[in-house]
Amino acid sequence: MRTFFHFAIVVSLFLLANTSRAQTLQFSQVLLVTTTQTVPANKVWKVESYTPSSVYAQHNGIPQTHAILVNNSARIVGMVAGWNTNNGYTHDTYSFNSFPMWLPASTTLAVSTGVSQLSVIEFTIVP
């Protein structure tokens, strides 16, 4: 009985060691996402930052949000608030510390309101 117990422990430890192997991420490429794209199989994306859309039009002090779409769900990543001053139009941009954002394979990513492109680093998963 004791031998069987020891054997079961050794087999359990062996199986646990083989199933919980760490994986490594290997740099693949840098992407600028401007349309809807999907993270390929065996890849991971690290979304680093976004570029706001072209020059902001005056919007009478109403805040304009910056958003991206992750699996067709909007994620607000920043905001710009603007107003008229005596010398012209000014604005302040606020970021919401959304980055970096890690996305697994099969996740879709797209720009949305107020965002023209996303800076993404692609990694390959190495077993």
C-alpha positions as CSV (number, residue, x, y, z in Angstrom):
1,M,0.0,0.0,0.0
2,R,2.8,2.4,0.9
3,T,4.6,1.7,-2.4
4,F,1.4,2.4,-4.4
5,F,1.0,5.7,-2.5
6,H,4.6,6.8,-3.3
7,F,4.1,5.7,-6.9
8,A,0.9,7.8,-7.2
9,I,2.7,10.9,-5.8
10,V,5.6,10.5,-8.2
11,V,3.2,10.2,-11.2
12,S,1.1,13.1,-10.0
13,L,4.2,15.3,-9.7
14,F,5.4,14.3,-13.1
15,L,2.1,15.1,-14.8
16,L,1.8,18.4,-12.9
17,A,5.3,19.4,-14.0
18,N,4.5,18.6,-17.7
19,T,1.2,20.3,-17.8
20,S,2.2,23.6,-16.1
21,R,5.2,24.4,-18.3
22,A,5.9,28.1,-18.7
23,Q,5.6,29.6,-22.2
24,T,7.8,32.2,-23.7
25,L,6.8,35.2,-25.8
26,Q,9.1,35.9,-28.7
27,F,8.9,39.3,-30.5
28,S,7.3,39.1,-33.9
29,Q,6.6,42.5,-35.3
30,V,5.2,46.0,-34.6
31,L,1.8,46.9,-36.1
32,L,-0.2,50.0,-36.7
33,V,-3.9,49.0,-36.5
34,T,-6.3,51.2,-38.4
35,T,-9.0,48.8,-39.4
36,T,-10.6,45.8,-37.7
37,Q,-7.9,43.1,-37.2
38,T,-7.8,39.8,-35.3
39,V,-5.0,38.5,-33.2
40,P,-3.7,35.4,-35.1
41,A,-3.5,31.9,-33.5
42,N,-0.4,31.3,-31.4
43,K,0.1,35.1,-31.1
44,V,-0.4,37.7,-28.3
45,W,-0.8,41.4,-28.9
46,K,0.4,44.1,-26.6
47,V,-1.5,47.3,-27.4
48,E,0.9,50.1,-26.3
49,S,-0.8,53.4,-27.3
50,Y,-3.2,55.2,-29.6
51,T,-3.0,58.2,-31.9
52,P,-5.9,60.7,-31.7
53,S,-7.8,61.5,-34.9
54,S,-6.9,64.6,-36.9
55,V,-7.0,68.1,-35.5
56,Y,-9.9,68.5,-33.1
57,A,-12.7,70.6,-34.3
58,Q,-14.2,73.0,-31.8
59,H,-16.9,71.3,-29.8
60,N,-18.0,74.1,-27.4
61,G,-16.5,72.6,-24.3
62,I,-18.2,69.2,-24.7
63,P,-15.7,66.5,-23.9
64,Q,-14.8,64.2,-26.9
65,T,-14.0,60.6,-26.0
66,H,-11.3,58.4,-27.5
67,A,-12.4,54.8,-27.9
68,I,-11.3,51.5,-29.3
69,L,-13.2,48.3,-30.0
70,V,-12.2,45.0,-28.4
71,N,-14.3,42.2,-29.6
72,N,-16.8,44.8,-30.8
73,S,-17.1,46.2,-27.2
74,A,-16.2,49.9,-26.9
75,R,-13.3,50.8,-24.5
76,I,-12.8,54.4,-23.7
77,V,-9.0,55.1,-23.6
78,G,-8.9,58.9,-23.4
79,M,-10.8,62.1,-23.6
80,V,-10.2,65.7,-24.9
81,A,-12.0,68.7,-23.4
82,G,-11.8,71.9,-25.3
83,W,-13.0,75.5,-25.0
84,N,-12.7,78.9,-26.7
85,T,-10.4,81.4,-25.1
86,N,-9.6,85.0,-26.0
87,N,-6.6,83.9,-28.0
88,G,-8.3,81.0,-29.8
89,Y,-9.1,77.4,-29.2
90,T,-7.3,75.3,-26.6
91,H,-7.7,71.7,-25.4
92,D,-6.5,69.3,-22.7
93,T,-6.1,65.6,-23.4
94,Y,-6.7,63.1,-20.6
95,S,-5.6,59.4,-20.8
96,F,-7.2,56.7,-18.7
97,N,-4.1,54.5,-18.2
98,S,-5.6,51.8,-20.4
99,F,-2.2,50.7,-21.8
100,P,-0.6,48.4,-22.1
101,M,-3.5,46.1,-23.0
102,W,-2.7,42.4,-23.6
103,L,-4.9,40.6,-26.1
104,P,-5.0,36.8,-26.7
105,A,-5.4,35.0,-30.0
106,S,-8.8,35.4,-31.7
107,T,-9.5,38.8,-30.1
108,T,-10.6,41.5,-32.6
109,L,-9.3,45.0,-32.3
110,A,-10.4,48.2,-34.1
111,V,-10.1,52.0,-33.8
112,S,-13.3,53.9,-32.9
113,T,-14.3,57.4,-31.9
114,G,-11.4,59.9,-31.9
115,V,-8.7,57.3,-32.6
116,S,-6.9,57.0,-35.9
117,Q,-4.5,54.2,-35.1
118,L,-3.2,51.9,-32.4
119,S,0.4,50.9,-31.8
120,V,0.7,47.2,-31.2
121,I,3.6,44.8,-30.5
122,E,2.9,41.2,-31.7
123,F,4.5,38.3,-29.9
124,T,4.7,34.6,-30.9
125,I,3.9,32.1,-28.1
126,V,6.8,29.6,-27.9
127,P,6.1,26.5,-25.9
